[in-house]
Amino acid sequence: MNKDSIGTNAGIIWQIMDNHMSWNYAELKEKSGLSDMDLCAAIGWLARENKIEFDDKSKDQRIYLNFNPYF
């Protein structure tokens, strides 16, 4: 794994999530086919760039795109 592959995997997750739906970890893992390490790194990349939000009120921790990033 390197920064380029993390960025590529973040792009894959972004494209999957670009349907205005929320996803849980298991759904993203199944749809993307990424390993746990690759998926976690991609989610971290998107979170750091403020591209995703987490719904921690849901019991299965839903993740969705942030369509109003502040930068």
Protein Blocks (a to p, Z undefined) as FASTA:
>chain_A
ZZklmmmmmmmmmmmmmnopacdfklmmmmnopafklmmmmmmmmmmnopaccdfkbmnl
padddfbbfZZ
